[in-house]
């Protein structure tokens, strides 16, 4: 991350000419002391960078300094552009786009400023977009957040946390934060977070990527235990089968035979049920029996009349709505 930040810092100074250490610290989400170390590193590398104190001071580059593209191969220039475009995908500010265009022109690359990757945080309901905006604000302004969290045991717990990073892991979005309740780093699944509120309480916490690697909690033992499962899917589900599994074999009749390792729990059963009547557990027998029992329970529910209490409550709500 350091090399990437040094390059971004250099390019920002090339674009703006001057910046203060606090401005750069806020931009790159590091401490002012880290920015000073970055300036020393660039200076040691031969970049004519200097600092002046007082009003009107800041961090400057020598006025006639330009990034010497002649010392870079075309492949290195292309990689620099792609790396910055990747960063822009999650930081799509207007000045980032302008900087990319200027850098593309400097490297004389046709379409150098064209964005080659896009990350869309929104969902079809629009609810996650609002949540992302809240958490982004909290992370950048270092404000604590409060929320109600649904644990894997099914209990709702009120939490207060110091939000540090949004993490995309195993097809799901999480908030990496320091939990004040548990007094430790935690990953919170965004879909389980409710009534999120960004407070006015600020925090200061120094952390690095190593904290994430060493402190990210493992799932409980019952969720880590994996079972070798054999599945059979109808040919019409090809798109979902190849999206969801890697070990896929197509049979002569067009159906797909899948071998995979899955945890033996409710989440997995629900996942397989999401394929409807076009998916089937072949083995092991215990897994197949568990699925058969869940299907039997579903069949029993839909064989019965609608719960009268629910029906009455629904009727009352409809009548009140009509009166309004």
N, C-alpha and C positions, 0 to 999 in steps of 0.2 A: 504494500500500500504506500510505503514511503516514496519509492521511485515514481509512482504514479502521481502522488501529491506534489513532488518537486517539479515534475513536468507541468502540471496544471498551474502551479504557482508562477513558474517562469512565463507560461503563455498568458496568464492573466496580467502580469506586469508588462509584457510586450503589447497587450491590447490597451491597457489603461494608463501605463506609464508610471503610476504611483499607487500605493495602497498602504494603509496602516496595519500594524500587526494585529490589533483587535479585529479589524475587518476581515483579514485573511483567516484568523482563528475561527471566526464565526462561519465563514464560507466553507472551510474544510473540516469544521467540527472537531477541532483540536484546541489545545491550550496555547496561549500566547508564547509561552516558553518553547513549545514545539516549533512554532513559526520561526523563532529566533534561531533554533538549531537548524531548521531547513535553510535559512539564509546563510548560515555559516557553511553548510554543506555545499550549497551552490557556489559560494565564493571560493571554497577550496577546490571546486571542480573547474575554476577558471572563468566563471560567469561574472561579469563586472557589475555586481550588485552591491548596494551600500545603503546605510540607514542614517537618517538625520533626526535628532530629537527636537522637541518643542513644537509650537504652533506652525502648521504648514509643513511639518516634517513627515516622515514616513519611510517606506522602503521603495527604493528607486532602482532602475536599470540605467546604465550609461546611455545617453540619448541616442548615440549612433549605433547601438547594439542591435544586431539582427540575428535571428536563428540561422546558422549556416547550414543550408540544406546540402551543400556540396560534400559534407563529411558523412552524409547519410545515403544509404542505398535506396533505390526505389521501394524495395520491400520494407525497409525500416520506416520510410515515410508513410507507406500505406498502413503499416501496423500502428503507428502513432495515431493516424486519423481514425482507424477502426476502434482503438482503445478509447479515445475521447468520445467517439460516437456512442460507444457502449455506455459510458458514464452519463452521457446526455440523455440516454433512454430513461434514466431514473432521476434526472435533474434537468428537465426540459425548459430551462429558463431562456429568456430571449437573448441575454448576453452570451450564453453558451453557444447558441446557434450562430451568432455573429462571429464569435471567436473561431468556430469551426470553418466558417466561410473564408475568413482571413487566412487561416492556416492552410486551407485547401488551395487558395490562390498563391500563397507563398511556395507551396510544393508543386504548383502548376499542374494539379490533377483535375482533369475534367470531372465536374460533379463532386469535387472533394468535400463539399459541405453537405452532400445529400446524406440524410440519415438512413443507415442500412438496417437498423434494428429498432423496434418499437415495443415498449412494455406498457400495457393498458391495465391499470389497477382497478378499473370499474367492473361492475357486474351488471347483469340484466335488470336487477331491481333498483340499482342506484344506491342501495343501502351501504354497500362496502365502500363506495366512493367517499361518502360522508365520513365514514369511520377512518379511512386512510388520511383524509384531510385533518381530522382531529389529532390522530397520532403523529402525523408529520409535524404539526404545529407544536405538539408537546415535546417531541424529540429535539427539534431545532431550538426551541426556547427554553429547554431544560425545565419543564414544568411537570410536576407529579400528576398522575392520572388516578382516578378512582373508578371502579367498575364492579359489577357483579359477575362472578365467574362460575361456570358450570363445570365441576370436576368430573373426571372419568367415572367416579362412583355415583354420579347423579345428584350431588349436593350443590346448592348455590351458596357461594361464599363471597362476602364483601372483601375487596382487595384495594390496597393503595400501592402504587408501584412507580418506580423511576424509569420511564421509557428510554431505551437506548438504541434500538434498531428494529426495523421491520425485516423479517426473515421469511424467505420462501423455501420450504423444505418438504420434500416428498408430496408434492402437489397441493400443499396447504400453506396458508399464510399464518405467521406467528408474530407476536410481539416479544422481543428479547428485552427483559427488564429486570431491575432489582426489586424484588418483592419485599415491602416493608413488613408484611405480616409474617412471612417465613424467614426474613433476614437472609436472603440469598438470591442468586440469579435464577430466573425462571423463564421458560418459554410458555407464552399464553396463546392458545389457538384463537384466532380472531373470531371464528364462528361461534365460540363459546362465551365471548365477552358481551355483556349487556349493560345498558345504562352507563355508557362511558362518559366521563366528565373530565375535562382538562382543568385542573385547579390553578390557583394563583400561587401555590407553594412551589418555589424553585428548589433545585438540587444541584449539587456539584459532585460528580462521581467520575474518577479516572478509571478507565478500563481499556482493554485491548482485545484483539481477536482471540488471543490465547485464553482469555477468560471464557469466551463462548465455547471453545473446544474442550476445556477442562471442567466446566461447570454446568454445561447443558445436561439436564437430568435425563436419565434413561427411563423408558416406560417401565411400569411394574413387571415383575417376573412373569405373571400370567399373560401379559401382553407381548413379552419377548419370545415366549415359547412358540416355535413354528411347527406346523404340520405339513407334510408333503401331501398335496391335494391334486387329484386328477379331475379335470372338468371337460365337459362336452358342450359345444355351442352350435347352434344352427348357422347355416351359411350366410343368412341375412345379417348376422351380427359381426361380420368381418371387421368393420371399422372400429367397433368397440373392443373386439378381441385383441387386435393388434395395438390399440392404444393402451390397453391395460396389462398385457402380458408379453413376455419375451420368448418363452419356450412354446411356440405354436406350431402344430403340424396339421395340415389339411388332409382329410381323409378322402377316399375315392368318391364318396357320395356328396362331397362338398362341405361337410361339417368340419368343425375345428376341434382338435384334441389338444388340451393344454395341461402342462405339468408346472406346478408352482408351489412355493412355500408360503403358507398363510398362518396367521395366529388363529387359534381355535377359540374365537370369542364372538360376541354379538355383532361387533362391527363387521367382521368378515361375513357372517350369515346375511346381514343386511345388504352388503355389497353384492353377494351372489344373487340375492333375491331381486336386486335391481335389474338383472337381465331378464326377469319375467319367466315366461314358460319356454324361452329359447336358450336357457342355460340349465345345466344339470351336473350335480356332483356324482362322479363315478366311484371315487375312492378317496379316503378310506371308508370302511363301512360305518364307523362311529360318527364320522362327519356327515355322511349321507343320512344317517338316522336322525341326527340333530336337525338337519334341514327338513327332513320329512315331518318331524314333530312341529317345527315352526309353521310349516305350510298347513298342517292339520289344525293348529291353533287359529290361523288366519281363516281357514275354511269354516271353522266353528263360529268365529265372530260374524262372518258375512252370511251365515245361515240363520242367524238370530235376528229378531226385530230390533230396530234402533232403540237404544236405551230411552225409556220414557222421560226420565229426568232431563236428559239432553234435549229431547224433542220439545218438552215444555219450555225450557229456557230459551231455545231458539225461537219458538213461537212468540214468547213475551217480548223478546228483543225486536222482532219484526213488527209487532203491533205498536211498540213504542216509537219505532222509526217511522211508521205510517202516520202516527199522531203528530210527530214533529214536522 
